[in-house]
Amino acid sequence: MATIQKNHALTTAQWTRMFAEIRMETMRNKLFLLGMVGVAATLLCSPAVAQDSFVAEAKRYTALVSKPNPPWDGPTTGPSAQRNKSVIYVSDGQDNGGARGVGKGAAEAAKVIGWSFRLIDGQGTASGRRNALIQAASLKPDGIILGTIDAMEQADLIRDIAEEGIKMVGWHALGKPGPVRDLPIFTNLATEPDDVAKAAAMYAVADSNGTAKVIIFTDPIYAIANAKTNAMIKILRNCAGCSLLLVDTTPLKATAAVMPQRTAWLLQRYGKKWTYSIAVNDLWLDAMPSTFVAAAIPGNGYPRNISAGDGSESAFERIRKNRYQIGTVAEPLRLHGWQAIDELNRAFAGQKDSGYSAPVHLVTPANIKFDGGRYNEFDPDNGYRDRYRKIWGVK
């Protein structure tokens, strides 16, 4: 027995060699398994598989944001109506369907809450916007709503107005919704621009099955337009089969005069390569159809046009008829007008803003008959008017 034990006894050196071999074998097994995982990851993340996954996500997201009858997710509490207030809505330009729609909503809400209301048109120019603000301030209202008045452009004047004790709420006055740190603006109203841009760009990806060749139309003078443009570019970069042909910066104010000829030039330059347009609002698309007709492009042909914002009356008509536009990420303009009055009411009462930002909504031929679409606007069927009446304590 002692002999057997001696023959099978291992020296320290032998134990060391054995454990070294075991460690090496274990390491080889780990490396093999890691290699197999790497191969699987490579297969799963191959361009074709990744592209298919991204297109599937685009279709899922598009279906989500185009659901009709979105439920009310805004405020349910707040201060009661403050009495004997006057408010002026200063519009960038009433030819802008978004600014016009918000003004209508604000006028409607001001009447309900019992305030005097006036609208001043900035005529779509920097000097016009400034003059409109000066005129509004001279009337000494309790509050001013900045309807697409670029806050940074008019920053000095906005500070002067605030020193007079006038409360201000913006609509599309800056690139993001919510309270404004650097300027005396109580809050800025907008659907989150990144979400608006995402809905428009993902719709192009989904509708094209990941092959969209896109021209983006924007105006870099507006912070919110820049935010949308940057977000759309990021989406398109994630689509392996998509390409961005051009970011066109035709000024918003010049669309009616310039876009027909500009569209003809783009058709000549890009031809059939140009399959989708995404504009930061509908004004660029409003001015294109005459050129498409002249070029014998059918209404349901290419390029297919999508708007990332507002939702003009003519855009709704085009979408309904499937004629030179397939979608608009329409903002709830009248609701935003009501919200602007509610936010001013909170400011007058010395309370915080509501923190509400309306969710993104994509209007397409499939859902256009819902939520105000038959009246050529996105007016959510979620009872928001009754909600605000209840908050203010008015009938």
Secondary structure, DSSP 8 states (H G I E B T S, - for coil): -HHHHHHH---HHHHHHHHHHHHHHHHHHHHHHHHHHHHHHHHHTSHHHHHHHHHHHHHHHHHHHT-SS----S--------SS-EEEEEES-TTSHHHHHHHHHHHHHHHHHT-EEEEEE-TTSHHHHHHHHHHHHHT--SEEEEES--TTTTHHHHHHHHHTT-EEEEESSSSS-B--SSSS-SEEE-S-HHHHHHHHHHHHHHHHTS--EEEEE--TTSHHHHHHHHHHHHHHHT-TT-EEEEEE---GGGHHHHHHHHHHHHHHHHGGG--EEEESSTHHHHTSHHHHHHTT--TTSSSEEEESS---HHHHHHHHHTSS--EE----HHHHHHHHHHHHHHHHTT------------B-TTTTTSTTGGGTS---SS-HHHHHHHHHT--
